[in-house]
Amino acid sequence: MRLRHSPVRPASAVAIAMTCAVTLAACGGADEEQADDPGMEAAAQLHDAQPLNVGDVTLLPESSEAGTYSELVTVKYSEEVRASTELDKPECMDAANRWGDLESVRDAPASVAAYEWSEGNVSHILVQLDEESAAEALSVEPPETCAEYTATYEDGSSSDYGVTDLDVPPVGDESRSFGIQVSDDDGENHMYTVMYRNGGLLGTTSVMGPGEAEDYEQLLVDFSEAAVKRQDQML
């Protein structure tokens, strides 16, 4: 799976939502990490409920993982990167996924799936909560000051981030959508996300690539609707 530009450094808001194929490859896989996870059985059920393919977007099982949310390799890796990253606006750390710090989410069964697609990188996160906790997570939004901010990495390089709302049709019981633009010396990349609630399930569909929102909007909606339909069938 390749980006058309050089891969974006996995910092701040982008880290957790980056394609799992990239993150898990950097960490060496997830199977051993999750072997003793008490939430593994429920997480495995979530994983079985992930879409296998939507159009020409196809699941990459070897680049996906399941277990308790806070114990996922993807999450641990993003936290390591976050700890070594400085922002000019500290309140914008994890601007787009502050929900991941909620205790109810961190202790919950979760599945992160990566998908192959010729137009960019696709990932889908599914977390099992109750309806109240899922609604709370969905309501957590970044401060208005985080429309623009700069991240400086451990090696001294930096990237400029911009967070904007997306006008995407609603998905599931309720949803919100946003985009993140990342610019650095290697060029520009974008991540577009639909975050939705399906009963007590919290889901996020993310596409990362060099295109504009209109290039990915239909896929975001089609994939998220297909994911909700499969959840209703499997869980």
Secondary structure, DSSP 8 states (H G I E B T S, - for coil): ---SS------TTHHHHS-HHHHHHHHT-STTTTTT-TTHHHHHHHHHTS-SEETTEEE-GGG-EEEEGGG-HHHHHHHHHHHT-EESSGGGTTTT-GGGGSHHHHTSEEEEEEEEETTEEEEEEEEE--HHHHHHHHH----GGGGEEEEE-TTS-EEEEEEEE------SSEEEEEEEEEEETTEEEEEEEEEEEETTEEEEEEEEESS-HHHHHHHHHHHHHHHHHHHHHH-
